[in-house]
C-alpha cells in the first residue's frame, strides 16, 4: 500500500476510534461516522495487498463493531416515537456489518491455506 493510502487509512481509523470512544452511538450517527466506516472499507478493499494481514483483520473487526453500534443506535426510538426516515441508514449499516464479517472470514481462510502450503 502506498504511503499516502496507508496514511489515509490510519487517519480514518484514528478519527473513527476517537468518535466511537468519546461519543454515544447516537451522537456518532449525527457526526455521520458511517461515512468514515464506508471510506475505510473502500481503502481496505482496494489496497490490502501490501499491508500486514493481521493488521487488516484488526481493522475489519473494529469497523464491524463500530457499524454494529451505529446500527443498533439507528434502530432505537427516542421517547418511544419513530421519526420519518429514522431507519434510512439501517440497511447501509447492515451491509457494512455483513461485508466486514464476510471479508474477515475469507481472509482467515486464505491465511490458513497459506500456512498449510508452507
PDB file as gemmi writes it, atoms N, CA and C in Angstrom:
CRYST1    1.000    1.000    1.000  90.00  90.00  90.00 P 1                      
ATOM      1  N   UNK A   1       0.858  -1.165   0.000  1.00  0.00           N  
ATOM      2  CA  UNK A   1       0.000   0.000   0.000  1.00  0.00           C  
ATOM      3  C   UNK A   1       0.902   1.225   0.000  1.00  0.00           C  
ATOM      4  N   UNK A   2       0.572   2.157  -0.847  1.00  0.00           N  
ATOM      5  CA  UNK A   2       1.368   3.369  -0.895  1.00  0.00           C  
ATOM      6  C   UNK A   2       1.283   4.139   0.404  1.00  0.00           C  
ATOM      7  N   UNK A   3       2.306   4.922   0.672  1.00  0.00           N  
ATOM      8  CA  UNK A   3       2.341   5.677   1.924  1.00  0.00           C  
ATOM      9  C   UNK A   3       1.116   6.562   2.108  1.00  0.00           C  
ATOM     10  N   UNK A   4       0.690   7.236   1.057  1.00  0.00           N  
ATOM     11  CA  UNK A   4      -0.437   8.149   1.207  1.00  0.00           C  
ATOM     12  C   UNK A   4      -1.734   7.392   1.461  1.00  0.00           C  
ATOM     13  N   UNK A   5      -1.916   6.239   0.826  1.00  0.00           N  
ATOM     14  CA  UNK A   5      -3.125   5.453   1.044  1.00  0.00           C  
ATOM     15  C   UNK A   5      -3.145   4.884   2.452  1.00  0.00           C  
ATOM     16  N   UNK A   6      -2.018   4.369   2.892  1.00  0.00           N  
ATOM     17  CA  UNK A   6      -1.948   3.836   4.252  1.00  0.00           C  
ATOM     18  C   UNK A   6      -2.141   4.946   5.272  1.00  0.00           C  
ATOM     19  N   UNK A   7      -1.613   6.116   4.982  1.00  0.00           N  
ATOM     20  CA  UNK A   7      -1.797   7.254   5.876  1.00  0.00           C  
ATOM     21  C   UNK A   7      -3.269   7.656   5.941  1.00  0.00           C  
ATOM     22  N   UNK A   8      -3.951   7.660   4.790  1.00  0.00           N  
ATOM     23  CA  UNK A   8      -5.384   7.981   4.782  1.00  0.00           C  
ATOM     24  C   UNK A   8      -6.162   6.974   5.615  1.00  0.00           C  
ATOM     25  N   UNK A   9      -5.817   5.696   5.483  1.00  0.00           N  
ATOM     26  CA  UNK A   9      -6.497   4.664   6.259  1.00  0.00           C  
ATOM     27  C   UNK A   9      -6.249   4.854   7.747  1.00  0.00           C  
ATOM     28  N   UNK A  10      -5.009   5.086   8.122  1.00  0.00           N  
ATOM     29  CA  UNK A  10      -4.684   5.274   9.537  1.00  0.00           C  
ATOM     30  C   UNK A  10      -5.398   6.484  10.127  1.00  0.00           C  
ATOM     31  N   UNK A  11      -5.443   7.586   9.396  1.00  0.00           N  
ATOM     32  CA  UNK A  11      -6.131   8.785   9.877  1.00  0.00           C  
ATOM     33  C   UNK A  11      -7.625   8.513  10.009  1.00  0.00           C  
ATOM     34  N   UNK A  12      -8.186   7.810   9.040  1.00  0.00           N  
ATOM     35  CA  UNK A  12      -9.617   7.492   9.077  1.00  0.00           C  
ATOM     36  C   UNK A  12      -9.942   6.613  10.273  1.00  0.00           C  
ATOM     37  N   UNK A  13      -9.136   5.588  10.507  1.00  0.00           N  
ATOM     38  CA  UNK A  13      -9.364   4.683  11.635  1.00  0.00           C  
ATOM     39  C   UNK A  13      -9.210   5.431  12.959  1.00  0.00           C  
ATOM     40  N   UNK A  14      -8.195   6.272  13.068  1.00  0.00           N  
ATOM     41  CA  UNK A  14      -7.994   7.030  14.307  1.00  0.00           C  
ATOM     42  C   UNK A  14      -9.160   7.979  14.567  1.00  0.00           C  
ATOM     43  N   UNK A  15      -9.650   8.606  13.526  1.00  0.00           N  
ATOM     44  CA  UNK A  15     -10.792   9.520  13.686  1.00  0.00           C  
ATOM     45  C   UNK A  15     -12.026   8.748  14.137  1.00  0.00           C  
ATOM     46  N   UNK A  16     -12.266   7.599  13.521  1.00  0.00           N  
ATOM     47  CA  UNK A  16     -13.386   6.757  13.917  1.00  0.00           C  
ATOM     48  C   UNK A  16     -13.263   6.314  15.368  1.00  0.00           C  
ATOM     49  N   UNK A  17     -12.080   5.888  15.732  1.00  0.00           N  
ATOM     50  CA  UNK A  17     -11.864   5.432  17.099  1.00  0.00           C  
ATOM     51  C   UNK A  17     -12.136   6.560  18.084  1.00  0.00           C  
ATOM     52  N   UNK A  18     -11.676   7.764  17.770  1.00  0.00           N  
ATOM     53  CA  UNK A  18     -11.924   8.911  18.637  1.00  0.00           C  
ATOM     54  C   UNK A  18     -13.429   9.159  18.783  1.00  0.00           C  
ATOM     55  N   UNK A  19     -14.137   9.152  17.663  1.00  0.00           N  
ATOM     56  CA  UNK A  19     -15.585   9.396  17.701  1.00  0.00           C  
ATOM     57  C   UNK A  19     -16.284   8.326  18.519  1.00  0.00           C  
ATOM     58  N   UNK A  20     -15.976   7.057  18.237  1.00  0.00           N  
ATOM     59  CA  UNK A  20     -16.686   5.962  18.883  1.00  0.00           C  
ATOM     60  C   UNK A  20     -16.321   5.828  20.366  1.00  0.00           C  
ATOM     61  N   UNK A  21     -15.120   6.243  20.739  1.00  0.00           N  
ATOM     62  CA  UNK A  21     -14.712   6.184  22.146  1.00  0.00           C  
ATOM     63  C   UNK A  21     -15.243   7.361  22.967  1.00  0.00           C  
ATOM     64  N   UNK A  22     -15.502   8.484  22.304  1.00  0.00           N  
ATOM     65  CA  UNK A  22     -15.851   9.702  23.028  1.00  0.00           C  
ATOM     66  C   UNK A  22     -17.288  10.177  22.838  1.00  0.00           C  
ATOM     67  N   UNK A  23     -18.052   9.453  22.070  1.00  0.00           N  
ATOM     68  CA  UNK A  23     -19.446   9.830  21.839  1.00  0.00           C  
ATOM     69  C   UNK A  23     -20.336   8.612  22.014  1.00  0.00           C  
ATOM     70  N   UNK A  24     -21.583   8.887  22.271  1.00  0.00           N  
ATOM     71  CA  UNK A  24     -22.547   7.793  22.265  1.00  0.00           C  
ATOM     72  C   UNK A  24     -22.765   7.387  20.805  1.00  0.00           C  
ATOM     73  N   UNK A  25     -23.215   6.170  20.568  1.00  0.00           N  
ATOM     74  CA  UNK A  25     -23.510   5.773  19.183  1.00  0.00           C  
ATOM     75  C   UNK A  25     -24.534   6.703  18.513  1.00  0.00           C  
ATOM     76  N   UNK A  26     -25.502   7.180  19.294  1.00  0.00           N  
ATOM     77  CA  UNK A  26     -26.494   8.104  18.740  1.00  0.00           C  
ATOM     78  C   UNK A  26     -25.829   9.398  18.262  1.00  0.00           C  
ATOM     79  N   UNK A  27     -24.919   9.927  19.071  1.00  0.00           N  
ATOM     80  CA  UNK A  27     -24.204  11.135  18.668  1.00  0.00           C  
ATOM     81  C   UNK A  27     -23.288  10.857  17.483  1.00  0.00           C  
ATOM     82  N   UNK A  28     -22.676   9.675  17.462  1.00  0.00           N  
ATOM     83  CA  UNK A  28     -21.804   9.298  16.348  1.00  0.00           C  
ATOM     84  C   UNK A  28     -22.587   9.231  15.036  1.00  0.00           C  
ATOM     85  N   UNK A  29     -23.849   8.814  15.106  1.00  0.00           N  
ATOM     86  CA  UNK A  29     -24.693   8.823  13.900  1.00  0.00           C  
ATOM     87  C   UNK A  29     -24.836  10.239  13.359  1.00  0.00           C  
ATOM     88  N   UNK A  30     -24.985  11.201  14.257  1.00  0.00           N  
ATOM     89  CA  UNK A  30     -25.162  12.590  13.828  1.00  0.00           C  
ATOM     90  C   UNK A  30     -23.884  13.172  13.235  1.00  0.00           C  
ATOM     91  N   UNK A  31     -22.730  12.631  13.605  1.00  0.00           N  
ATOM     92  CA  UNK A  31     -21.475  13.097  13.007  1.00  0.00           C  
ATOM     93  C   UNK A  31     -21.209  12.412  11.674  1.00  0.00           C  
ATOM     94  N   UNK A  32     -22.127  11.521  11.297  1.00  0.00           N  
ATOM     95  CA  UNK A  32     -22.008  10.741  10.067  1.00  0.00           C  
ATOM     96  C   UNK A  32     -20.760   9.857  10.074  1.00  0.00           C  
ATOM     97  N   UNK A  33     -20.488   9.239  11.225  1.00  0.00           N  
ATOM     98  CA  UNK A  33     -19.348   8.334  11.352  1.00  0.00           C  
ATOM     99  C   UNK A  33     -19.441   7.175  10.366  1.00  0.00           C  
ATOM    100  N   UNK A  34     -20.653   6.838   9.941  1.00  0.00           N  
ATOM    101  CA  UNK A  34     -20.823   5.760   8.971  1.00  0.00           C  
ATOM    102  C   UNK A  34     -20.120   6.075   7.659  1.00  0.00           C  
ATOM    103  N   UNK A  35     -19.974   7.356   7.318  1.00  0.00           N  
ATOM    104  CA  UNK A  35     -19.223   7.715   6.107  1.00  0.00           C  
ATOM    105  C   UNK A  35     -17.738   7.410   6.268  1.00  0.00           C  
ATOM    106  N   UNK A  36     -17.214   7.575   7.475  1.00  0.00           N  
ATOM    107  CA  UNK A  36     -15.818   7.216   7.728  1.00  0.00           C  
ATOM    108  C   UNK A  36     -15.634   5.698   7.651  1.00  0.00           C  
ATOM    109  N   UNK A  37     -16.607   4.945   8.168  1.00  0.00           N  
ATOM    110  CA  UNK A  37     -16.545   3.486   8.071  1.00  0.00           C  
ATOM    111  C   UNK A  37     -16.547   3.076   6.606  1.00  0.00           C  
ATOM    112  N   UNK A  38     -17.415   3.682   5.837  1.00  0.00           N  
ATOM    113  CA  UNK A  38     -17.501   3.397   4.409  1.00  0.00           C  
ATOM    114  C   UNK A  38     -16.177   3.708   3.708  1.00  0.00           C  
ATOM    115  N   UNK A  39     -15.568   4.832   4.037  1.00  0.00           N  
ATOM    116  CA  UNK A  39     -14.290   5.212   3.430  1.00  0.00           C  
ATOM    117  C   UNK A  39     -13.192   4.213   3.803  1.00  0.00           C  
ATOM    118  N   UNK A  40     -13.158   3.792   5.057  1.00  0.00           N  
ATOM    119  CA  UNK A  40     -12.154   2.814   5.493  1.00  0.00           C  
ATOM    120  C   UNK A  40     -12.347   1.481   4.768  1.00  0.00           C  
ATOM    121  N   UNK A  41     -13.597   1.082   4.569  1.00  0.00           N  
ATOM    122  CA  UNK A  41     -13.879  -0.164   3.844  1.00  0.00           C  
ATOM    123  C   UNK A  41     -13.347  -0.078   2.423  1.00  0.00           C  
ATOM    124  N   UNK A  42     -13.583   1.038   1.764  1.00  0.00           N  
ATOM    125  CA  UNK A  42     -13.090   1.216   0.397  1.00  0.00           C  
ATOM    126  C   UNK A  42     -11.565   1.128   0.375  1.00  0.00           C  
ATOM    127  N   UNK A  43     -10.911   1.805   1.293  1.00  0.00           N  
ATOM    128  CA  UNK A  43      -9.443   1.759   1.341  1.00  0.00           C  
ATOM    129  C   UNK A  43      -8.924   0.343   1.597  1.00  0.00           C  
ATOM    130  N   UNK A  44      -9.573  -0.378   2.493  1.00  0.00           N  
ATOM    131  CA  UNK A  44      -9.140  -1.746   2.791  1.00  0.00           C  
ATOM    132  C   UNK A  44      -9.394  -2.695   1.622  1.00  0.00           C  
ATOM    133  N   UNK A  45     -10.529  -2.557   0.973  1.00  0.00           N  
ATOM    134  CA  UNK A  45     -10.869  -3.448  -0.139  1.00  0.00           C  
ATOM    135  C   UNK A  45      -9.964  -3.249  -1.341  1.00  0.00           C  
ATOM    136  N   UNK A  46      -9.550  -2.038  -1.569  1.00  0.00           N  
ATOM    137  CA  UNK A  46      -8.798  -1.753  -2.795  1.00  0.00           C  
ATOM    138  C   UNK A  46      -7.287  -1.792  -2.624  1.00  0.00           C  
ATOM    139  N   UNK A  47      -6.801  -1.854  -1.385  1.00  0.00           N  
ATOM    140  CA  UNK A  47      -5.351  -1.749  -1.181  1.00  0.00           C  
ATOM    141  C   UNK A  47      -4.805  -2.722  -0.151  1.00  0.00           C  
ATOM    142  N   UNK A  48      -5.336  -3.909  -0.058  1.00  0.00           N  
ATOM    143  CA  UNK A  48      -4.930  -4.814   1.011  1.00  0.00           C  
ATOM    144  C   UNK A  48      -3.663  -5.612   0.724  1.00  0.00           C  
ATOM    145  N   UNK A  49      -3.201  -5.630  -0.514  1.00  0.00           N  
ATOM    146  CA  UNK A  49      -2.075  -6.487  -0.891  1.00  0.00           C  
ATOM    147  C   UNK A  49      -0.785  -6.192  -0.137  1.00  0.00           C  
ATOM    148  N   UNK A  50      -0.514  -4.937   0.125  1.00  0.00           N  
ATOM    149  CA  UNK A  50       0.770  -4.549   0.705  1.00  0.00           C  
ATOM    150  C   UNK A  50       0.743  -4.309   2.208  1.00  0.00           C  
ATOM    151  N   UNK A  51      -0.362  -4.674   2.864  1.00  0.00           N  
ATOM    152  CA  UNK A  51      -0.472  -4.460   4.300  1.00  0.00           C  
ATOM    153  C   UNK A  51      -0.403  -5.773   5.048  1.00  0.00           C  
ATOM    154  N   UNK A  52      -0.007  -5.713   6.280  1.00  0.00           N  
ATOM    155  CA  UNK A  52       0.045  -6.887   7.140  1.00  0.00           C  
ATOM    156  C   UNK A  52      -1.369  -7.446   7.316  1.00  0.00           C  
ATOM    157  N   UNK A  53      -1.588  -8.716   6.940  1.00  0.00           N  
ATOM    158  CA  UNK A  53      -2.938  -9.305   7.038  1.00  0.00           C  
ATOM    159  C   UNK A  53      -3.524  -9.266   8.449  1.00  0.00           C  
ATOM    160  N   UNK A  54      -2.696  -9.441   9.455  1.00  0.00           N  
ATOM    161  CA  UNK A  54      -3.224  -9.421  10.827  1.00  0.00           C  
ATOM    162  C   UNK A  54      -3.698  -8.019  11.207  1.00  0.00           C  
ATOM    163  N   UNK A  55      -2.993  -6.996  10.741  1.00  0.00           N  
ATOM    164  CA  UNK A  55      -3.406  -5.611  10.995  1.00  0.00           C  
ATOM    165  C   UNK A  55      -4.722  -5.330  10.272  1.00  0.00           C  
ATOM    166  N   UNK A  56      -4.851  -5.851   9.058  1.00  0.00           N  
ATOM    167  CA  UNK A  56      -6.088  -5.664   8.294  1.00  0.00           C  
ATOM    168  C   UNK A  56      -7.255  -6.329   9.012  1.00  0.00           C  
ATOM    169  N   UNK A  57      -7.042  -7.529   9.552  1.00  0.00           N  
ATOM    170  CA  UNK A  57      -8.109  -8.215  10.288  1.00  0.00           C  
ATOM    171  C   UNK A  57      -8.568  -7.409  11.495  1.00  0.00           C  
ATOM    172  N   UNK A  58      -7.632  -6.778  12.176  1.00  0.00           N  
ATOM    173  CA  UNK A  58      -7.987  -5.928  13.319  1.00  0.00           C  
ATOM    174  C   UNK A  58      -8.844  -4.753  12.849  1.00  0.00           C  
ATOM    175  N   UNK A  59      -8.456  -4.142  11.724  1.00  0.00           N  
ATOM    176  CA  UNK A  59      -9.250  -3.040  11.171  1.00  0.00           C  
ATOM    177  C   UNK A  59     -10.660  -3.507  10.824  1.00  0.00           C  
ATOM    178  N   UNK A  60     -10.770  -4.658  10.129  1.00  0.00           N  
ATOM    179  CA  UNK A  60     -12.088  -5.175   9.764  1.00  0.00           C  
ATOM    180  C   UNK A  60     -12.935  -5.437  11.010  1.00  0.00           C  
ATOM    181  N   UNK A  61     -12.326  -5.999  12.036  1.00  0.00           N  
ATOM    182  CA  UNK A  61     -13.048  -6.289  13.270  1.00  0.00           C  
ATOM    183  C   UNK A  61     -13.556  -5.000  13.917  1.00  0.00           C  
ATOM    184  N   UNK A  62     -12.712  -3.987  13.974  1.00  0.00           N  
ATOM    185  CA  UNK A  62     -13.110  -2.699  14.550  1.00  0.00           C  
ATOM    186  C   UNK A  62     -14.240  -2.067  13.746  1.00  0.00           C  
ATOM    187  N   UNK A  63     -14.110  -2.079  12.425  1.00  0.00           N  
ATOM    188  CA  UNK A  63     -15.146  -1.494  11.575  1.00  0.00           C  
ATOM    189  C   UNK A  63     -16.476  -2.214  11.754  1.00  0.00           C  
ATOM    190  N   UNK A  64     -16.414  -3.546  11.863  1.00  0.00           N  
ATOM    191  CA  UNK A  64     -17.645  -4.315  12.067  1.00  0.00           C  
ATOM    192  C   UNK A  64     -18.305  -3.940  13.389  1.00  0.00           C  
ATOM    193  N   UNK A  65     -17.517  -3.828  14.448  1.00  0.00           N  
ATOM    194  CA  UNK A  65     -18.082  -3.495  15.755  1.00  0.00           C  
ATOM    195  C   UNK A  65     -18.677  -2.088  15.763  1.00  0.00           C  
ATOM    196  N   UNK A  66     -17.973  -1.142  15.162  1.00  0.00           N  
ATOM    197  CA  UNK A  66     -18.494   0.226  15.113  1.00  0.00           C  
ATOM    198  C   UNK A  66     -19.784   0.284  14.299  1.00  0.00           C  
ATOM    199  N   UNK A  67     -19.817  -0.443  13.184  1.00  0.00           N  
ATOM    200  CA  UNK A  67     -21.040  -0.473  12.370  1.00  0.00           C  
ATOM    201  C   UNK A  67     -22.192  -1.094  13.157  1.00  0.00           C  
ATOM    202  N   UNK A  68     -21.902  -2.130  13.954  1.00  0.00           N  
ATOM    203  CA  UNK A  68     -22.944  -2.742  14.793  1.00  0.00           C  
ATOM    204  C   UNK A  68     -23.485  -1.726  15.803  1.00  0.00           C  
ATOM    205  N   UNK A  69     -22.586  -1.001  16.438  1.00  0.00           N  
ATOM    206  CA  UNK A  69     -23.014   0.004  17.425  1.00  0.00           C  
ATOM    207  C   UNK A  69     -23.906   1.064  16.775  1.00  0.00           C  
ATOM    208  N   UNK A  70     -23.505   1.518  15.595  1.00  0.00           N  
ATOM    209  CA  UNK A  70     -24.307   2.520  14.896  1.00  0.00           C  
ATOM    210  C   UNK A  70     -25.633   1.944  14.420  1.00  0.00           C  
ATOM    211  N   UNK A  71     -25.609   0.682  13.987  1.00  0.00           N  
ATOM    212  CA  UNK A  71     -26.837   0.019  13.536  1.00  0.00           C  
ATOM    213  C   UNK A  71     -27.859  -0.031  14.673  1.00  0.00           C  
ATOM    214  N   UNK A  72     -27.408  -0.466  15.833  1.00  0.00           N  
ATOM    215  CA  UNK A  72     -28.312  -0.549  16.988  1.00  0.00           C  
ATOM    216  C   UNK A  72     -28.853   0.839  17.332  1.00  0.00           C  
ATOM    217  N   UNK A  73     -27.976   1.839  17.301  1.00  0.00           N  
ATOM    218  CA  UNK A  73     -28.423   3.205  17.595  1.00  0.00           C  
ATOM    219  C   UNK A  73     -29.438   3.686  16.557  1.00  0.00           C  
ATOM    220  N   UNK A  74     -29.278   3.257  15.322  1.00  0.00           N  
ATOM    221  CA  UNK A  74     -30.200   3.702  14.272  1.00  0.00           C  
ATOM    222  C   UNK A  74     -31.596   3.107  14.439  1.00  0.00           C  
ATOM    223  N   UNK A  75     -31.707   2.019  15.196  1.00  0.00           N  
ATOM    224  CA  UNK A  75     -32.996   1.357  15.393  1.00  0.00           C  
ATOM    225  C   UNK A  75     -33.735   1.821  16.643  1.00  0.00           C  
ATOM    226  N   UNK A  76     -33.050   2.545  17.508  1.00  0.00           N  
ATOM    227  CA  UNK A  76     -33.683   2.996  18.752  1.00  0.00           C  
ATOM    228  C   UNK A  76     -34.684   4.103  18.479  1.00  0.00           C  
ATOM    229  N   UNK A  77     -35.752   4.067  19.236  1.00  0.00           N  
ATOM    230  CA  UNK A  77     -36.797   5.082  19.097  1.00  0.00           C  
ATOM    231  C   UNK A  77     -36.703   6.046  20.273  1.00  0.00           C  
ATOM    232  N   UNK A  78     -36.236   7.266  20.035  1.00  0.00           N  
ATOM    233  CA  UNK A  78     -36.183   8.230  21.134  1.00  0.00           C  
ATOM    234  C   UNK A  78     -37.593   8.561  21.620  1.00  0.00           C  
ATOM    235  N   UNK A  79     -37.753   8.568  22.905  1.00  0.00           N  
ATOM    236  CA  UNK A  79     -39.054   8.871  23.525  1.00  0.00           C  
ATOM    237  C   UNK A  79     -40.156   7.912  23.069  1.00  0.00           C  
ATOM    238  N   UNK A  80     -39.776   6.738  22.596  1.00  0.00           N  
ATOM    239  CA  UNK A  80     -40.764   5.756  22.167  1.00  0.00           C  
ATOM    240  C   UNK A  80     -41.481   6.116  20.880  1.00  0.00           C  
ATOM    241  N   UNK A  81     -40.992   7.123  20.164  1.00  0.00           N  
ATOM    242  CA  UNK A  81     -41.630   7.557  18.919  1.00  0.00           C  
ATOM    243  C   UNK A  81     -40.672   7.330  17.757  1.00  0.00           C  
ATOM    244  N   UNK A  82     -41.246   6.975  16.632  1.00  0.00           N  
ATOM    245  CA  UNK A  82     -40.449   6.780  15.430  1.00  0.00           C  
ATOM    246  C   UNK A  82     -40.568   8.004  14.535  1.00  0.00           C  
ATOM    247  N   UNK A  83     -39.446   8.407  13.975  1.00  0.00           N  
ATOM    248  CA  UNK A  83     -39.432   9.578  13.103  1.00  0.00           C  
ATOM    249  C   UNK A  83     -39.381   9.131  11.640  1.00  0.00           C  
ATOM    250  N   UNK A  84     -39.839  10.005  10.762  1.00  0.00           N  
ATOM    251  CA  UNK A  84     -39.742   9.725   9.338  1.00  0.00           C  
ATOM    252  C   UNK A  84     -38.269   9.581   8.963  1.00  0.00           C  
ATOM    253  N   UNK A  85     -37.968   8.623   8.140  1.00  0.00           N  
ATOM    254  CA  UNK A  85     -36.609   8.341   7.638  1.00  0.00           C  
ATOM    255  C   UNK A  85     -35.631   7.944   8.743  1.00  0.00           C  
ATOM    256  N   UNK A  86     -36.147   7.559   9.894  1.00  0.00           N  
ATOM    257  CA  UNK A  86     -35.278   7.175  11.004  1.00  0.00           C  
ATOM    258  C   UNK A  86     -34.415   5.974  10.645  1.00  0.00           C  
ATOM    259  N   UNK A  87     -34.948   5.084   9.833  1.00  0.00           N  
ATOM    260  CA  UNK A  87     -34.241   3.840   9.552  1.00  0.00           C  
ATOM    261  C   UNK A  87     -33.512   3.860   8.211  1.00  0.00           C  
ATOM    262  N   UNK A  88     -33.320   5.030   7.626  1.00  0.00           N  
ATOM    263  CA  UNK A  88     -32.709   5.088   6.298  1.00  0.00           C  
ATOM    264  C   UNK A  88     -31.273   4.564   6.278  1.00  0.00           C  
ATOM    265  N   UNK A  89     -30.576   4.608   7.394  1.00  0.00           N  
ATOM    266  CA  UNK A  89     -29.195   4.120   7.444  1.00  0.00           C  
ATOM    267  C   UNK A  89     -29.083   2.652   7.845  1.00  0.00           C  
ATOM    268  N   UNK A  90     -30.133   2.082   8.363  1.00  0.00           N  
ATOM    269  CA  UNK A  90     -30.059   0.726   8.898  1.00  0.00           C  
ATOM    270  C   UNK A  90     -29.598  -0.286   7.852  1.00  0.00           C  
ATOM    271  N   UNK A  91     -30.159  -0.209   6.660  1.00  0.00           N  
ATOM    272  CA  UNK A  91     -29.765  -1.135   5.597  1.00  0.00           C  
ATOM    273  C   UNK A  91     -28.312  -0.958   5.194  1.00  0.00           C  
ATOM    274  N   UNK A  92     -27.889   0.279   5.090  1.00  0.00           N  
ATOM    275  CA  UNK A  92     -26.489   0.565   4.730  1.00  0.00           C  
ATOM    276  C   UNK A  92     -25.530   0.057   5.803  1.00  0.00           C  
ATOM    277  N   UNK A  93     -25.887   0.259   7.058  1.00  0.00           N  
ATOM    278  CA  UNK A  93     -25.040  -0.215   8.152  1.00  0.00           C  
ATOM    279  C   UNK A  93     -25.008  -1.740   8.200  1.00  0.00           C  
ATOM    280  N   UNK A  94     -26.148  -2.379   7.960  1.00  0.00           N  
ATOM    281  CA  UNK A  94     -26.167  -3.842   7.947  1.00  0.00           C  
ATOM    282  C   UNK A  94     -25.306  -4.375   6.811  1.00  0.00           C  
ATOM    283  N   UNK A  95     -25.320  -3.703   5.681  1.00  0.00           N  
ATOM    284  CA  UNK A  95     -24.455  -4.087   4.571  1.00  0.00           C  
ATOM    285  C   UNK A  95     -22.985  -4.006   4.991  1.00  0.00           C  
ATOM    286  N   UNK A  96     -22.614  -2.950   5.698  1.00  0.00           N  
ATOM    287  CA  UNK A  96     -21.238  -2.791   6.174  1.00  0.00           C  
ATOM    288  C   UNK A  96     -20.869  -3.914   7.140  1.00  0.00           C  
ATOM    289  N   UNK A  97     -21.781  -4.250   8.046  1.00  0.00           N  
ATOM    290  CA  UNK A  97     -21.530  -5.313   9.018  1.00  0.00           C  
ATOM    291  C   UNK A  97     -21.278  -6.635   8.295  1.00  0.00           C  
ATOM    292  N   UNK A  98     -22.148  -6.959   7.356  1.00  0.00           N  
ATOM    293  CA  UNK A  98     -22.014  -8.219   6.618  1.00  0.00           C  
ATOM    294  C   UNK A  98     -20.743  -8.244   5.780  1.00  0.00           C  
ATOM    295  N   UNK A  99     -20.425  -7.141   5.135  1.00  0.00           N  
ATOM    296  CA  UNK A  99     -19.214  -7.064   4.331  1.00  0.00           C  
ATOM    297  C   UNK A  99     -17.971  -7.290   5.186  1.00  0.00           C  
ATOM    298  N   UNK A 100     -17.931  -6.663   6.352  1.00  0.00           N  
ATOM    299  CA  UNK A 100     -16.794  -6.853   7.260  1.00  0.00           C  
ATOM    300  C   UNK A 100     -16.679  -8.305   7.690  1.00  0.00           C  
ATOM    301  N   UNK A 101     -17.797  -8.910   8.044  1.00  0.00           N  
ATOM    302  CA  UNK A 101     -17.792 -10.295   8.502  1.00  0.00           C  
ATOM    303  C   UNK A 101     -17.322 -11.239   7.400  1.00  0.00           C  
ATOM    304  N   UNK A 102     -17.870 -11.095   6.219  1.00  0.00           N  
ATOM    305  CA  UNK A 102     -17.511 -11.967   5.097  1.00  0.00           C  
ATOM    306  C   UNK A 102     -16.044 -11.791   4.733  1.00  0.00           C  
ATOM    307  N   UNK A 103     -15.579 -10.568   4.694  1.00  0.00           N  
ATOM    308  CA  UNK A 103     -14.191 -10.304   4.336  1.00  0.00           C  
ATOM    309  C   UNK A 103     -13.241 -10.892   5.372  1.00  0.00           C  
ATOM    310  N   UNK A 104     -13.574 -10.743   6.650  1.00  0.00           N  
ATOM    311  CA  UNK A 104     -12.733 -11.323   7.707  1.00  0.00           C  
ATOM    312  C   UNK A 104     -12.660 -12.839   7.561  1.00  0.00           C  
ATOM    313  N   UNK A 105     -13.800 -13.478   7.320  1.00  0.00           N  
ATOM    314  CA  UNK A 105     -13.833 -14.937   7.176  1.00  0.00           C  
ATOM    315  C   UNK A 105     -12.982 -15.385   5.990  1.00  0.00           C  
ATOM    316  N   UNK A 106     -13.090 -14.696   4.875  1.00  0.00           N  
ATOM    317  CA  UNK A 106     -12.286 -15.035   3.694  1.00  0.00           C  
ATOM    318  C   UNK A 106     -10.799 -14.858   3.959  1.00  0.00           C  
ATOM    319  N   UNK A 107     -10.448 -13.770   4.621  1.00  0.00           N  
ATOM    320  CA  UNK A 107      -9.032 -13.540   4.923  1.00  0.00           C  
ATOM    321  C   UNK A 107      -8.482 -14.621   5.839  1.00  0.00           C  
ATOM    322  N   UNK A 108      -9.257 -15.015   6.840  1.00  0.00           N  
ATOM    323  CA  UNK A 108      -8.808 -16.071   7.747  1.00  0.00           C  
ATOM    324  C   UNK A 108      -8.613 -17.376   6.993  1.00  0.00           C  
ATOM    325  N   UNK A 109      -9.533 -17.696   6.072  1.00  0.00           N  
ATOM    326  CA  UNK A 109      -9.403 -18.905   5.269  1.00  0.00           C  
ATOM    327  C   UNK A 109      -8.146 -18.844   4.398  1.00  0.00           C  
ATOM    328  N   UNK A 110      -7.905 -17.683   3.783  1.00  0.00           N  
ATOM    329  CA  UNK A 110      -6.710 -17.510   2.947  1.00  0.00           C  
ATOM    330  C   UNK A 110      -5.442 -17.669   3.776  1.00  0.00           C  
ATOM    331  N   UNK A 111      -5.440 -17.116   4.982  1.00  0.00           N  
ATOM    332  CA  UNK A 111      -4.269 -17.223   5.848  1.00  0.00           C  
ATOM    333  C   UNK A 111      -4.037 -18.677   6.258  1.00  0.00           C  
ATOM    334  N   UNK A 112      -5.119 -19.397   6.572  1.00  0.00           N  
ATOM    335  CA  UNK A 112      -4.993 -20.804   6.933  1.00  0.00           C  
ATOM    336  C   UNK A 112      -4.469 -21.634   5.772  1.00  0.00           C  
ATOM    337  N   UNK A 113      -4.938 -21.347   4.562  1.00  0.00           N  
ATOM    338  CA  UNK A 113      -4.460 -22.056   3.368  1.00  0.00           C  
ATOM    339  C   UNK A 113      -2.987 -21.773   3.128  1.00  0.00           C  
ATOM    340  N   UNK A 114      -2.575 -20.535   3.316  1.00  0.00           N  
ATOM    341  CA  UNK A 114      -1.164 -20.163   3.114  1.00  0.00           C  
ATOM    342  C   UNK A 114      -0.281 -20.887   4.129  1.00  0.00           C  
ATOM    343  N   UNK A 115      -0.763 -21.030   5.349  1.00  0.00           N  
ATOM    344  CA  UNK A 115       0.002 -21.733   6.387  1.00  0.00           C  
ATOM    345  C   UNK A 115       0.117 -23.216   6.038  1.00  0.00           C  
ATOM    346  N   UNK A 116      -0.960 -23.806   5.539  1.00  0.00           N  
ATOM    347  CA  UNK A 116      -0.946 -25.206   5.148  1.00  0.00           C  
ATOM    348  C   UNK A 116       0.038 -25.475   4.017  1.00  0.00           C  
ATOM    349  N   UNK A 117       0.166 -24.515   3.106  1.00  0.00           N  
ATOM    350  CA  UNK A 117       1.066 -24.673   1.971  1.00  0.00           C  
ATOM    351  C   UNK A 117       2.540 -24.587   2.380  1.00  0.00           C  
ATOM    352  N   UNK A 118       2.801 -24.004   3.522  1.00  0.00           N  
ATOM    353  CA  UNK A 118       4.189 -23.899   3.999  1.00  0.00           C  
ATOM    354  C   UNK A 118       4.605 -25.212   4.516  1.00  0.00           C  
TER     355      UNK A 118                                                      
END                                                                             
